[in-house]
Amino acid sequence: MKKEHNIGIYNISRFQRDRIPTLDFLALGDNKHYVKGLIELDVTKGRSYIAKYEEEMGIKLSFTAWLLKCIAEAASEHKEVHSMMMGRKRIITFEDVDISITVERIIKGISVVIPLVIRKANEKTVRQIHEEIRAAQSEKVETATVLGESKMKKRVKFYISFPKSLRRFFIKRVLKNPLKAKQLMGTIIVTSVGMFGNLHGWPIPTTNHPLCFAVGRITKKPGVIDNNVEIRDILTMTILFNHDVVDGAPATRFVSHLGQLVERGFALEQ
């Protein structure tokens, strides 16, 4: 609804109640101790493999799906990076890698970002992850919930009907149980900020997951390959580690392994 005032014309719109669960999750993340890393990854070979696959198979393959596969593979071999506190004295480490991403959908004429959890991403192929994302993008939805989790819809609607103090008390109790937390939101979150604009840099996200990735954009930069300078496709990425459950050395080993997987085009090699 547009209004006019001596300060100028302005517009008042209704707050989207479907955003309430997201705000509650992010508020609880402020109590964790995150260490941030800003990295660059050479994705030239991976993008080349994807282009070759599309040309030979005639099927589009998602860059995001491939990146998720690389992250899942590295996390499955360095499990401590996506572990969670279990009470005050124990840490739980998971075999399965469940990755949460966001999918932009139009609901009742409004653009809404909805979470999707890719279960057991470490056991899936790039093509399987790609198809799961595409299915979520076309899934019929009437309200923001967790895509692919139809049983969650009624619970979310019930949850947002409560006042903020009760909601946050409830969600805090739920997230204290790492098994329920993993079921609800996975153990890793990947947000692709770079695809929404042309700005170069490292986005700094807020999260409540033990491991978080904020993916920037791909730019052309010079790189040294076999002592020759070449133009490479470089991806910027921010990583957040929960320092409550993982120290610097294992986190560094994880980043190093992830970089090796990405730069060799893991899971896409012909």
N, C-alpha and C positions, 0 to 999 in steps of 0.2 A: 504494500500500500504506500503510494507516494504522497508526501506532504511537503508543504512549503513553509519556510520560516525565515526570519531575518538573517539566519546564517546560510540560507540557500535551500535548494530542494534536496530532500533525502527520502530514503525508502525504508520501511519497516516490514520485515518478513518474520514468519513464525520459525522458531528454533526447531530443528529436526530432532525429535525425541529419539530417533533411531541412533543418534550419535552418543547417547548417554552411556552405553556400556564401554565404548572406546575411551571416553573421558575418565570413567572410573578406573579402568585398567591403567591408564597413563599416570593418574594421580598416585597410585600405589608404587609405581616404579621409582619415585623420588627417594624412597627409603633404601634403595640398593646402591652399592658402590661400583659404578661402572668405569672401566678403563677404555678410552677411545683410541682407535688407530686409524690413520688416514693413509690409504695405500693406492697404488696404481697397478693395474694388471694389463699385460699385453694380450689382447683378445684377437689379434690378427689371424692367427691360425684357426681358431675356433669359428670366426665369422666366415673364413674361406671354406671350411668344411661344411658349414650350414648352407652356404650358397651352392656348393657342389651337390649336396644332398637334394636341395630343392630342384636343381636343374635336372638331375638324373631321375628322381622319383616323382617330380611334378607335384610335390606336397610341401607346403610351407612348414617350417620348423621354428619354434619360438626360441629366440636368444635367451629369454628368461628361463625357459625350461632347462636349457643346457646349463646355465649358471647355477640353477637349483641343484642339478645333478652333481656338479662339481663340489658345491658346498656340502651336500649330503654325504658324498664319498669321503671328503676330508673329515667331517664331523664323526663319521662312523669309525674312523681310524684314530681319532683323537677325542674320545667320548667325554673327557672331562670338561671340554669347552661348552657342552650343552647339558651339563648335570645341574641338579637343583638341591637346595638345602632341604633336609628332611628333619624338621624340628631344629634344635639348636646345636646338636652335636653330631649329626650324621649327614652324609651327602649321598644322594641317589643318582646313579649313572644308568642311562638308558641305552639299550641296543638299537632300537628303532630311532630313526631320525624323522621327526614330524615337523615340517616347515610351514609356517603361516605366511601367506602373501595376501595382497589386497587386489580386488577386482573392481573396476569402476563400472557401475550400472546406472541406468536411468529408471527411477522408481517414481511413478506419479508425476512425471515431468521434471524431476529433480535429480541431478547427478549425485550418486551416493557411492562411497567406497565401502565394499563389503569384504570381510575376511574369508579366506579359503585356506583350509589346512590340508597340505599334501601329506598323507600318511605313508610311512615307510618309504620315504623318497630315496633312501639309500638302496632299496631293492628294486626300484623302478628304472626303466630305460628313459632316455630323453624323450622319445616318442610317446611313451605312456604318460609322462608328466605333462607334455605338450597337450595331449588329448584331454587330460583332466582339467587343465586350465581352460581350454576352449569350451568344454562342456559346462563349466561353471559360468562362463561368459554368456552362454545362451540359456542358462537355467531360468525358469519362470519364477520370479520373486515378487512379492507384494509389500514386503517390509525388510529392513536390513537385519540380517541374522548371519549365521555362519553357512556359507554355501556348501551344499552337499550334505548338510546335517539337518535333515528335515525335522528331527525330534527336538531340535533346539529352538524352533520358531515360537512355540507356545511358551517356553521357558523365558525367552528374551522378552516377549510381550508382557509376561507376568512380572518380570524383574524390573522393568522400567516404570512400572506403576507405583513403586515404592518411593518414598522421599530419599534424598541423597544420603543422609546419615545411615539409614538402614541398608541401602544398596551397597555402600562402601564397606560397612561392617560385614555384610554377607559375602561380598567378593573377596575381602581380605581373609575371611575364614576358609573360603574355597581354595584360594591360592596357597594357603599354608600346607595344603595337602598336595604334594608334587604329582601324585597320580591323577588327581582331578584336574590339576593345572595343565598337565600334558594333554589330557583328553580334551580340555576346553580350548587351548590355544597353541598346542604343540610346544616344542622346546627352542625353536629358532624362528625368527621373523625376518623376512626380506622385503624391504619396501623400495620400489623403483622410482625414486624422486626424479631422476634424470629424464624420464620419458615424458614429463609434463612441461618441458621447456628446453631452451637452448643455452642455459647458463652453465658455465664451467666451474667446477669446484667440488667441495666435499660437504654434502648435507650432514647435519648433526641431528639425529632423531632422538625421540624419547621412547622408552620401551619398558616393558615389564618382563621380557623374556631373558633367559640366561645368556643368549647369544643373539645379536641383532646386526643386520646388514642394511645400510642405506646406499643404494646404487645410484651413482651419478650418471653422467653422460659419457659418450665415447668421442674422443677427439683425435685428430691426426698429430703425431709427434715423431721426431727423429729418434731412432733407436739403433744400437750397435748389434748387428747380427754377423757372426763369423768375421769380426774385424771390419765389417762394412757398414756404413751408415745407411739405414733404410727408413722410409716413412712407415710408421706402425699405427695400428688402432689401439689407443690406450683408454681403458675404463677406470674412472675414479670410483672409489668405494670407501665408505666409513664402516668400521667394525666396532661394536661395543661388546666387551666381555664383562661378565659379572665377577668382580674381583673377590666376592665372598666365596666363590666355589672354584676358581681357577687362578693360578699364579702366572707370572710373566713368561717363564720358560716354556711351559706347555702351550700357552697361547701363541707364542712366537713360532713354535714348531708347527702348530696348526696353520698359521698364516703362510708359512713357507711352503707347506705341503699343498695348500689351496692354490697358491701362485703357480706351482709346478703343474698341477692338474689343468688349470685354466690355460696356461701358456702353451701347453702341448696339444690342446684341443681334446682333452679327455672325453671318452665315450663317443667321440665323433670320428675317431681315426678310421680311415678306409682300409 
